[in-house]
């Protein structure tokens, strides 16, 4: 019986492997193009730094909300119905730097660089 799932498992594994296409950067050859790419790198770094700072700001807010929530829960232990009224903190995720990566890739190609598929 376990062998009847083997083709499905094999197909799923091959599909996942096929989805792992990798690319490498091929920088421009001119000095102008290379200087342009350095600016792209600096801009991407600044973008990631801003995203991290923004995330840290949201984390401070989340921590304050969470502390308020925990205090509310603690102060309403005598009446569980009141606990449902405690405002839960707004969930946050890590810094989103996807726009930084997308902007860098666009800038890189605008400078004359390109991406090659790694075989």
Kinemage of the C-alpha trace (Angstrom):
@kinemage 1
@onewidth
@group {chain A} dominant
@subgroup {mainchain}
@vectorlist {calphas} color= white
{ca unk a 1} P 0.000 0.000 0.000
{ca unk a 2} L 2.656 2.640 0.851
{ca unk a 3} L 4.115 2.283 -2.658
{ca unk a 4} L 1.024 3.675 -4.361
{ca unk a 5} L 1.871 7.148 -2.980
{ca unk a 6} L 5.458 7.012 -4.280
{ca unk a 7} L 4.688 8.578 -7.713
{ca unk a 8} L 2.786 11.445 -6.087
{ca unk a 9} L 5.600 12.021 -3.582
{ca unk a 10} L 8.223 11.897 -6.323
{ca unk a 11} L 6.257 14.346 -8.473
{ca unk a 12} L 5.867 16.730 -5.516
{ca unk a 13} L 9.604 16.557 -4.773
{ca unk a 14} L 10.523 17.263 -8.402
{ca unk a 15} L 8.104 20.162 -8.523
{ca unk a 16} L 9.664 21.679 -5.414
{ca unk a 17} L 13.161 21.234 -6.791
{ca unk a 18} L 12.111 22.825 -10.061
{ca unk a 19} L 10.862 25.878 -8.154
{ca unk a 20} L 14.311 26.590 -6.736
{ca unk a 21} L 15.706 28.362 -9.788
{ca unk a 22} L 18.623 30.546 -8.831
{ca unk a 23} L 20.054 33.553 -10.593
{ca unk a 24} L 23.358 35.335 -10.311
{ca unk a 25} L 24.086 38.972 -10.857
{ca unk a 26} L 26.248 39.948 -13.817
{ca unk a 27} L 27.375 43.525 -13.163
{ca unk a 28} L 27.903 46.038 -15.937
{ca unk a 29} L 31.425 46.216 -17.349
{ca unk a 30} L 31.729 50.001 -17.615
{ca unk a 31} L 33.021 52.195 -14.815
{ca unk a 32} L 29.831 54.258 -15.094
{ca unk a 33} L 27.685 51.164 -14.716
{ca unk a 34} L 29.690 49.945 -11.734
{ca unk a 35} L 29.394 53.341 -10.025
{ca unk a 36} L 25.656 53.211 -10.696
{ca unk a 37} L 25.416 49.755 -9.088
{ca unk a 38} L 27.274 51.052 -6.007
{ca unk a 39} L 24.579 53.736 -5.670
{ca unk a 40} L 21.916 51.024 -6.013
{ca unk a 41} L 23.610 49.070 -3.230
{ca unk a 42} L 23.736 52.145 -0.994
{ca unk a 43} L 20.070 52.901 -1.664
{ca unk a 44} L 19.071 49.309 -0.902
{ca unk a 45} L 21.065 49.385 2.318
{ca unk a 46} L 19.389 52.637 3.381
{ca unk a 47} L 15.994 51.144 2.484
{ca unk a 48} L 16.657 48.062 4.635
{ca unk a 49} L 17.797 50.309 7.489
{ca unk a 50} L 14.565 52.347 7.277
{ca unk a 51} L 12.513 49.138 7.238
{ca unk a 52} L 14.346 47.897 10.333
{ca unk a 53} L 13.828 51.226 12.123
{ca unk a 54} L 10.141 51.188 11.222
{ca unk a 55} L 9.846 47.631 12.516
{ca unk a 56} L 11.524 48.625 15.784
{ca unk a 57} L 9.006 51.458 16.169
{ca unk a 58} L 6.105 49.054 15.626
{ca unk a 59} L 7.718 46.629 18.083
{ca unk a 60} L 7.770 49.320 20.794
{ca unk a 61} L 4.066 49.921 20.196
{ca unk a 62} L 3.348 46.172 20.224
{ca unk a 63} L 5.279 45.711 23.473
{ca unk a 64} L 3.291 48.532 25.106
{ca unk a 65} L -0.002 47.068 23.840
{ca unk a 66} L 1.002 43.630 25.077
{ca unk a 67} L 1.891 44.979 28.510
{ca unk a 68} L -1.493 46.728 28.702
{ca unk a 69} L -3.191 43.499 27.634
{ca unk a 70} L -1.340 41.441 30.257
{ca unk a 71} L -2.177 44.002 32.950
{ca unk a 72} L -5.824 43.948 31.918
{ca unk a 73} L -5.937 40.146 32.079
{ca unk a 74} L -4.265 40.171 35.488
{ca unk a 75} L -6.607 42.840 36.868
{ca unk a 76} L -9.725 41.044 35.672
{ca unk a 77} L -8.969 37.569 37.058
{ca unk a 78} L -11.969 37.770 39.393
{ca unk a 79} L -14.392 38.123 36.493
{ca unk a 80} L -13.476 36.084 33.363
{ca unk a 81} L -16.158 37.942 31.389
{ca unk a 82} L -14.141 41.121 31.773
{ca unk a 83} L -11.064 39.426 30.304
{ca unk a 84} L -12.778 39.227 26.932
{ca unk a 85} L -12.870 43.030 26.953
{ca unk a 86} L -9.089 43.337 27.254
{ca unk a 87} L -7.692 44.840 24.035
{ca unk a 88} L -5.335 42.382 22.393
{ca unk a 89} L -2.129 43.752 20.868
{ca unk a 90} L -1.890 44.139 17.100
{ca unk a 91} L 0.319 41.396 15.670
{ca unk a 92} L 3.459 42.464 13.829
{ca unk a 93} L 5.911 40.605 11.642
{ca unk a 94} L 9.556 41.252 10.948
{ca unk a 95} L 10.748 44.101 8.748
{ca unk a 96} L 9.490 43.882 5.166
{ca unk a 97} L 12.439 44.532 2.891
{ca unk a 98} L 10.896 43.085 -0.269
{ca unk a 99} L 10.451 46.545 -1.787
{ca unk a 100} L 14.152 47.190 -1.139
{ca unk a 101} L 15.106 44.036 -3.030
{ca unk a 102} L 12.737 44.800 -5.890
{ca unk a 103} L 14.028 48.370 -6.180
{ca unk a 104} L 17.634 47.137 -6.109
{ca unk a 105} L 17.006 44.623 -8.897
{ca unk a 106} L 15.358 47.274 -11.035
{ca unk a 107} L 18.158 49.751 -10.348
{ca unk a 108} L 20.801 47.076 -11.055
{ca unk a 109} L 19.356 46.326 -14.481
{ca unk a 110} L 18.877 50.048 -15.222
{ca unk a 111} L 22.632 50.412 -14.623
{ca unk a 112} L 23.360 47.826 -17.293
{ca unk a 113} L 23.614 44.735 -15.123
{ca unk a 114} L 21.618 41.601 -15.757
{ca unk a 115} L 20.722 38.299 -14.166
{ca unk a 116} L 21.721 34.877 -15.449
{ca unk a 117} L 20.031 31.631 -14.572
{ca unk a 118} L 22.351 29.305 -12.649
{ca unk a 119} L 22.228 25.826 -14.172
